[in-house]
Amino acid sequence: MQIDLSPISEVRNTTTLHPVIAVATVVATVLILFGPRKKVLIPFFLVAFLGSWGQFIYIFGVHLFIARILVLAGIIRVFSFKDRDGGPRLAGGWTSVDTVYTLWVAFHALSDLILTRGSSASFVYQSGFIWDSLGGYLLIRALIRGQDDIVRIVKVFAVLTAVLGVIMVNERFRDQNIFGYFGSIPVVPEIREGRIRAQAAFAHPILAGVAGATLVPLFWWLWKSGKARMAAVFGTVGSMLMVFSSASSTPVLAFGSGILGVCMWPLRKRMRLVRWGMVAALVSLHMVMKAPVWWLIARIDLIAGNSGFHRAALIDNCIRHFSDWWLYGSKAMATWGWDMWDLSNQFVVEADCGGIFTFICFVLVIAKSFGRIGRARKLVEGDKDQEWFFWLLGVALFTHVVSFFGITYQDQNRYSWCAFLAIAVAATYPVLASAPHAQPAPVPSFRDRGLEMKPSPASQLRRTSFTP
């Protein structure tokens, strides 16, 4: 299901902000502006994830969502004052991941402006998209700089999933969403095939389940590190409760892909062969099947009432109508078949709504992140702790990719995705910067954090472990 914010501007032209959320937003804004820099993301994530999707202030025709207020406060804090360590504002400097991510945001916004011929409504909507996607990304990138920051953020996510997991279980058994009393989410949850689908503070049950599933590999790393096992247990249990309380196939598939990724650990040195083997298998199936290979998605039926057929049809129609969207997207998706307006596939959204350049940039964000993680893991071979860390980062990215085939990130999950990308860059750049023949990246001094992480030979990097 694609969650589109545009209808809100047509229906709710009044402020929707519960007093509790208003107070929490004010407190979080003050902490972001004046609290310790290293803890700025804690109030940001707590309010963004628990503040209930859809809470906003309507002012001068613009819907100012609470997460955007926090992003603005964070940007002011981060980019108005230089970090005391004297390093670059972004850990490792500007990377190729940052470039393709920024291009993705730009092409996505530009495509919609072209399709709507620069209408004022589209300009306002895309300004909000840039504010959320690029502003949130730069804020999180600037604040996740090294080992301590990564551990701190993963622990925050563990607390969030533990709280949300309990709330979703309560919603599942009591048929009552407590976030609904804030006014932007229904109190009575959705029911499909007799099963209650809990969604907590998220825009949809699938998004709630995906938020939990994609964080599990990071919690497993906390457990394996040995010094944050309590947080790892709470996070994992909370995530599992979120996944199964959502009663949706996509979160279950994402969770299962995480387990599969961990099980592939013994084959980590043969992943090229595994990848090409999967490609060969898909091509062979495509040649022998009566229908295209992507129709295998229609046969996935993990939860009663799932929409596997719909998701396969989305991909099929996207490919068949390539000539309609390839340059800068299309507004005619709803005419391509039954329910084709419901773009519950992130890859299809990037293609249909943004065109080929938006789609390529989105895929490149994923590919370059996989590339960085893979190269870093190879450079630390022999150090099992670090190898496991980078392997589990790759598993977490894999769970996001699986999720993209079943939903579009339109709520708090945007910030979870940005946090993962920031973690991947911050974790890999010290290793990649010290690789043979690599151009040294500007690495900040970590003296104030009790760490010493400067570019060093690969043999020395094995003693600079990313374990808490």
C-alpha positions in Angstrom: 0.0 0.0 0.0 1.4 3.4 -0.9 0.6 6.1 1.7 0.1 9.4 -0.1 0.1 12.6 2.0 -1.5 14.8 -0.7 -5.1 13.9 0.3 -4.4 15.3 3.8 -4.0 18.8 2.2 -7.3 18.4 0.6 -9.3 17.2 3.6 -7.6 18.3 6.8 -7.0 22.0 6.4 -6.8 22.4 10.1 -4.1 21.6 12.7 -4.0 18.0 13.9 -1.8 18.0 17.0 -2.6 16.4 20.3 -1.5 18.4 23.4 0.8 15.5 24.5 2.5 15.4 21.2 2.8 19.2 21.2 4.6 19.1 24.6 6.8 16.3 23.5 7.7 18.2 20.3 8.6 21.3 22.2 10.8 19.4 24.7 12.5 17.4 21.9 13.2 20.6 20.0 14.8 22.3 23.1 16.9 19.2 23.7 18.0 19.0 20.0 19.0 22.7 20.0 20.7 22.9 23.4 21.4 19.4 24.6 24.7 17.4 24.2 25.5 17.1 20.5 26.1 13.3 20.7 22.6 12.8 22.1 20.7 15.0 19.6 19.3 11.9 17.7 17.8 10.4 20.9 14.9 12.9 21.3 14.6 13.1 17.5 13.9 9.3 17.0 11.8 9.0 20.2 9.3 11.7 19.1 9.5 10.9 15.4 8.6 7.2 16.0 6.3 7.6 19.0 4.7 10.9 18.0 2.1 9.2 15.8 2.1 9.6 12.1 -0.1 12.4 10.8 0.4 14.9 13.6 1.0 18.4 12.0 0.5 22.1 12.3 -1.5 23.7 9.5 -0.1 27.2 8.8 -0.3 29.4 5.8 -1.6 26.5 3.7 1.3 24.2 4.6 1.2 21.1 6.7 4.1 21.2 9.1 4.6 17.7 10.4 6.2 17.3 13.8 9.1 15.3 12.3 9.9 18.2 10.0 10.1 20.6 12.9 12.6 18.3 14.6 14.6 17.9 11.3 14.8 21.7 11.0 15.9 22.1 14.6 18.6 19.4 14.1 19.9 21.0 10.9 20.2 24.4 12.6 22.0 22.8 15.5 24.4 20.7 13.4 25.3 23.1 10.6 25.4 26.3 12.6 28.2 25.1 14.9 31.3 23.2 13.9 32.0 19.9 15.6 34.7 20.3 18.3 36.7 17.4 16.9 37.6 19.6 13.9 36.7 16.9 11.4 34.3 17.2 8.4 30.6 17.7 9.1 29.9 14.3 7.6 31.8 11.2 8.8 34.3 10.3 6.1 33.5 13.4 4.1 31.1 13.4 1.1 30.8 9.9 -0.4 29.4 8.3 -3.5 26.4 7.1 -1.4 25.7 10.7 -0.5 25.9 11.8 -4.2 23.5 9.2 -5.6 21.1 9.7 -2.7 21.0 13.4 -3.3 20.5 12.9 -7.0 17.7 10.5 -6.2 15.9 13.1 -4.2 16.5 15.7 -6.9 15.2 13.6 -9.8 12.2 12.4 -7.7 11.1 16.0 -7.0 11.9 17.3 -10.4 9.9 14.5 -12.1 6.8 15.4 -10.2 7.2 19.1 -11.0 7.5 18.3 -14.7 4.4 16.0 -14.6 2.3 18.7 -12.8 3.8 21.5 -14.9 5.1 23.2 -11.8 1.8 23.5 -10.0 1.9 25.3 -6.6 0.5 22.2 -4.9 3.2 20.0 -6.3 5.9 22.5 -5.4 4.7 22.5 -1.8 4.4 18.7 -1.7 7.9 18.2 -3.2 9.4 20.8 -0.8 8.1 18.6 2.0 9.6 15.5 0.4 13.0 17.2 0.1 12.7 18.4 3.7 11.9 14.9 4.9 14.2 12.8 2.7 17.3 15.0 2.2 17.1 17.1 5.4 16.5 14.0 7.5 19.3 12.2 5.8 21.9 15.0 6.2 20.9 15.4 9.8 21.4 11.7 10.6 24.6 11.5 8.5 26.1 14.4 10.4 25.4 12.9 13.8 26.4 9.3 13.3 30.1 9.6 13.2 31.7 6.6 14.8 31.4 3.6 17.0 29.8 5.2 20.0 27.2 6.9 17.9 26.3 3.6 16.2 25.9 1.8 19.4 23.8 4.6 21.0 21.4 4.7 18.0 20.9 1.0 17.9 20.1 1.0 21.6 17.6 3.7 21.0 16.0 1.6 18.3 15.9 -1.3 20.7 14.0 0.7 23.3 11.6 1.9 20.6 10.9 -1.6 19.2 10.4 -3.0 22.7 7.8 -0.2 23.5 6.1 -0.5 20.1 6.0 -4.3 20.3 4.1 -4.3 23.6 1.7 -1.6 22.2 1.1 -3.6 19.1 0.4 -6.8 21.1 -2.1 -4.9 23.2 -3.7 -3.6 20.0 -3.9 -7.1 18.6 -5.6 -8.6 21.6 -7.7 -5.7 22.7 -8.7 -4.4 19.3 -7.7 -0.9 20.3 -4.8 1.3 19.1 -3.8 3.7 21.8 -2.2 6.0 19.3 -5.6 6.5 17.8 -6.5 8.7 20.7 -4.0 11.3 19.4 -6.4 11.9 16.5 -4.5 11.0 13.3 -4.8 7.1 13.4 -8.0 5.0 13.8 -8.6 3.7 17.3 -10.0 0.5 15.9 -7.3 -1.4 13.9 -7.8 -2.9 10.5 -9.1 -6.4 10.2 -8.3 -8.8 7.3 -9.5 -12.4 7.0 -10.6 -12.2 10.7 -7.1 -11.1 11.8 -6.4 -7.8 13.5 -3.5 -6.0 11.9 -1.8 -3.8 14.5 -0.1 -0.6 13.2 0.8 1.4 16.4 2.0 4.9 15.5 2.8 4.0 11.8 0.9 4.8 8.7 0.0 1.2 7.9 0.4 -2.3 9.5 2.9 -3.4 6.9 5.1 -0.4 7.6 4.9 -1.1 11.4 6.0 -4.7 10.8 8.8 -3.7 8.4 10.1 -1.2 10.9 10.7 -4.0 13.3 12.0 -6.6 10.8 14.7 -4.4 9.3 16.2 -3.6 12.7 16.7 -7.2 13.9 20.1 -7.7 12.3 21.5 -4.7 14.1 20.2 -6.1 17.4 21.9 -9.4 16.7 25.1 -7.5 16.3 24.6 -5.9 19.8 24.1 -9.4 21.2 27.2 -10.8 19.4 29.3 -7.8 20.6 28.8 -9.0 24.2 28.3 -5.7 26.0 24.8 -4.7 25.1 23.0 -8.0 25.3 20.1 -6.7 27.4 19.3 -4.1 24.7 19.7 -6.7 22.0 17.2 -9.1 23.7 14.6 -6.3 24.2 15.1 -5.1 20.7 14.8 -8.5 19.1 11.7 -9.5 21.1 10.1 -6.2 20.4 10.8 -6.5 16.7 9.4 -10.0 16.5 6.2 -8.8 18.3 5.9 -6.0 15.8 6.4 -8.4 12.8 3.8 -10.9 13.9 1.3 -8.4 15.3 1.2 -6.6 12.0 -0.3 -9.8 10.4 1.3 -9.0 7.0 3.4 -11.0 4.7 6.1 -8.4 3.8 7.4 -8.0 7.4 7.5 -11.8 7.8 9.5 -12.1 4.5 11.8 -9.4 5.6 12.4 -11.2 9.0 12.9 -14.5 7.2 15.4 -12.9 4.9 17.4 -11.7 7.9 17.5 -15.3 9.2 18.6 -16.5 5.7 21.3 -13.9 5.6 22.8 -15.1 8.9 22.6 -18.7 7.7 24.7 -17.7 4.6 27.7 -16.8 6.8 29.6 -20.0 6.0 29.4 -19.0 2.3 30.6 -15.4 2.8 33.7 -16.1 0.7 31.7 -17.5 -2.2 28.9 -14.9 -2.4 29.9 -14.0 -6.0 29.1 -17.6 -7.0 25.9 -17.5 -5.0 24.7 -14.3 -6.6 25.4 -15.5 -10.2 23.8 -18.8 -9.4 20.6 -16.9 -8.3 20.7 -14.9 -11.5 21.1 -18.1 -13.6 18.3 -19.8 -11.7 15.9 -16.8 -12.3 16.8 -16.6 -16.0 16.2 -20.4 -16.4 12.9 -20.1 -14.6 11.9 -17.2 -16.8 12.6 -19.3 -19.9 10.7 -22.3 -18.9 7.7 -20.8 -17.0 4.5 -19.9 -18.9 4.4 -16.5 -17.2 7.3 -14.1 -16.5 9.5 -15.0 -13.6 8.2 -12.1 -11.5 4.8 -13.8 -11.3 6.4 -16.1 -8.7 5.6 -13.3 -6.2 1.9 -14.1 -6.8 2.4 -17.6 -5.3 3.7 -16.2 -1.9 1.0 -16.7 0.6 2.3 -16.5 4.2 -0.6 -14.6 5.7 -4.2 -15.1 4.7 -5.5 -12.4 2.4 -2.0 -11.2 1.3 -1.6 -9.3 -2.0 1.0 -11.3 -3.8 -0.9 -11.2 -7.1 -1.2 -7.4 -6.8 2.5 -7.0 -6.3 3.4 -9.2 -9.2 0.9 -7.3 -11.4 2.6 -4.0 -10.4 5.9 -5.2 -11.7 4.3 -6.6 -14.8 2.5 -3.4 -15.6 5.6 -1.3 -14.9 7.6 -3.3 -17.4 4.9 -3.4 -20.0 4.4 0.4 -19.8 8.1 1.3 -19.9 7.5 3.7 -22.8 4.9 5.7 -20.7 7.2 6.4 -17.6 10.8 6.0 -18.7 11.7 9.7 -19.1 10.2 11.4 -16.0 7.4 9.1 -14.8 3.7 9.1 -15.4 0.4 10.0 -13.8 -1.6 7.3 -15.6 -0.7 4.3 -13.4 -4.3 3.9 -12.2 -5.4 3.2 -15.8 -3.0 0.3 -16.3 -5.1 -2.2 -14.5 -7.2 -3.0 -11.5 -5.9 -1.3 -8.3 -2.7 -0.2 -10.0 -3.0 3.1 -8.2 -1.9 1.2 -5.0 1.9 1.3 -5.6 3.0 -1.1 -2.8 6.5 -1.6 -4.3 9.3 0.9 -3.7 11.1 0.0 -7.0 7.9 0.5 -9.0 7.2 3.8 -7.3 10.7 5.1 -8.3 10.1 4.0 -11.9 6.5 4.9 -12.4 6.6 8.2 -10.5 10.1 9.3 -11.1 11.4 7.9 -14.4 14.5 6.0 -15.3 17.0 8.4 -13.7 15.2 8.3 -10.3 15.0 4.5 -10.5 18.7 4.2 -11.4 19.8 6.5 -8.5 17.7 4.6 -6.0 19.2 1.3 -7.1 22.7 2.8 -7.0 22.1 3.8 -3.4 21.5 0.2 -2.5 24.3 -1.1 -4.8 27.0 1.3 -3.5 26.0 0.6 0.1 26.3 -3.2 -0.5 29.7 -2.5 -2.2 31.1 -0.5 0.7 30.0 -3.1 3.2 31.3 -6.0 1.2 34.7 -4.3 0.6 35.0 -3.5 4.3 34.3 -7.1 5.3 37.0 -8.4 3.0 39.5 -6.0 4.4 39.0 -7.2 7.9 39.1 -10.9 7.1 40.6 -12.8 10.1 38.9 -10.6 12.7 35.7 -12.5 13.3 34.1 -9.7 15.4 34.5 -7.1 12.6 33.6 -9.6 9.9 30.3 -10.4 11.7 29.6 -6.7 12.2 29.9 -5.9 8.5 28.1 -9.1 7.5 25.1 -8.2 9.7 25.1 -4.7 8.2 24.8 -6.4 4.8 22.0 -8.6 6.2 20.2 -5.5 7.4 20.4 -4.0 4.0 19.1 -7.2 2.5 16.0 -7.0 4.7 15.3 -3.5 3.5 15.6 -4.6 -0.1 13.1 -7.4 0.5 10.8 -4.9 2.2 10.9 -2.6 -0.8 9.2 -5.3 -2.9 6.1 -5.1 -0.6 5.7 -1.5 0.5 6.9 2.1 0.1 8.6 3.9 2.9 6.3 6.9 3.5 6.3 7.4 7.3 8.9 6.9 10.1 10.6 4.2 8.1 12.2 7.0 6.0 14.3 8.0 9.0 15.1 4.3 9.8 16.3 3.9 6.2 18.4 7.1 6.5 19.9 5.9 9.8 20.9 2.6 8.2 22.7 4.4 5.3 24.5 6.7 7.8 25.6 3.7 9.9 26.9 1.9 6.9 29.0 4.9 5.8 30.3 5.7 9.3 31.2 2.1 9.9 33.0 1.5 6.6 34.9 4.6 5.9 37.8 4.1 8.4 38.4 0.6 6.9 38.1 1.7 3.3 40.3 4.8 3.8 43.2 2.6 5.0 42.9 0.0 2.2 46.0 -0.3 -0.1 46.0 2.3 -2.9 42.9 4.0 -1.4 42.6 7.8 -1.4 42.7 8.7 2.3 39.3 10.0 3.4 39.2 12.9 5.9 38.8 11.0 9.2 37.9 13.0 12.3 39.8 12.7 15.5 37.9 10.7 18.1 40.0 11.9 21.0 36.9 13.4 22.7 35.1 10.1 22.4 37.8 8.0 23.9 38.7 6.4 20.6 41.6 6.7 18.2 40.5 5.9 14.7 42.9 7.2 12.1 43.8 5.7 8.7 46.1 2.8 9.4 47.2 -0.4 7.6 44.7 -3.1 7.4 46.6 -5.1 10.0 46.2 -2.3 12.5 42.5 -1.9 11.6 41.8 -5.3 13.0 42.6 -3.8 16.4 40.1 -1.0 15.8 37.0 -3.1 16.3 33.5 -1.9 15.9 32.4 -3.6 19.1 30.9 -1.6 21.9 
